[in-house]
Amino acid sequence: NKSNEGSDVTSEDLKFLIRELIDTEDKSLPYSDEYLRIQLKEKFKVSLSRRTVAKYRLDLKIPSSKVRG
């Protein structure tokens, strides 16, 4: 967390939070990486870039919203 905004969390915590958000999404309207980024900021006070969210999503072997939809 280089900008000193939001909470400091581990990469494993981030993966868990991203997995939780995706598991609860409406499968007919999957969340984009940008939407996931916004939700992490609003719900968990975690500041990440969209690219970082995408990196962790790929680490979890979760396809993009276009593929999931």
C-alpha positions in Angstrom: 0.0 0.0 0.0 2.4 2.7 -1.3 -0.1 5.6 -1.2 -1.0 5.1 2.5 -4.6 5.0 1.6 -6.9 2.1 2.7 -5.9 -1.0 4.6 -2.8 -3.1 4.4 -3.6 -6.7 3.6 -1.6 -9.7 2.4 -1.8 -11.1 -1.1 -3.6 -14.1 0.3 -6.2 -11.8 2.0 -6.7 -10.1 -1.3 -7.2 -13.3 -3.2 -9.7 -14.4 -0.5 -11.7 -11.1 -0.8 -11.7 -11.2 -4.6 -12.9 -14.9 -4.5 -15.7 -13.9 -2.1 -16.9 -11.1 -4.3 -16.9 -13.2 -7.4 -18.6 -16.1 -5.6 -21.5 -13.8 -4.7 -21.9 -12.1 -8.1 -25.0 -12.5 -10.2 -23.7 -15.1 -12.8 -25.7 -13.4 -15.6 -23.9 -10.1 -14.8 -20.3 -10.9 -13.8 -18.2 -8.2 -12.1 -15.5 -6.5 -14.2 -12.1 -6.0 -12.7 -12.9 -2.3 -12.3 -16.1 -3.0 -10.4 -14.2 -5.5 -8.2 -11.6 -2.7 -7.5 -14.4 -0.3 -6.5 -16.1 -2.9 -4.2 -12.8 -3.7 -2.5 -12.3 0.0 -1.8 -15.9 0.6 -0.6 -16.5 -2.6 1.5 -13.0 -3.4 2.7 -11.1 -0.1 2.5 -8.5 -1.8 0.2 -7.0 0.5 -2.5 -5.8 -1.4 -5.6 -5.4 -0.7 -9.3 -7.6 -2.5 -11.8 -4.5 -4.2 -13.1 -3.6 -5.6 -9.7 -7.2 -6.9 -9.3 -6.8 -8.6 -12.7 -3.4 -10.1 -11.6 -4.9 -11.7 -8.5 -8.0 -12.9 -10.4 -5.7 -14.6 -12.9 -3.7 -16.1 -10.0 -6.9 -17.6 -8.8 -7.5 -19.0 -12.3 -10.8 -17.1 -12.6 -11.5 -16.0 -16.1 -12.5 -12.4 -17.1 -16.0 -11.1 -16.7 -16.5 -11.5 -20.5 -15.7 -15.2 -20.3 -17.7 -15.8 -17.1 -20.8 -14.0 -18.6 
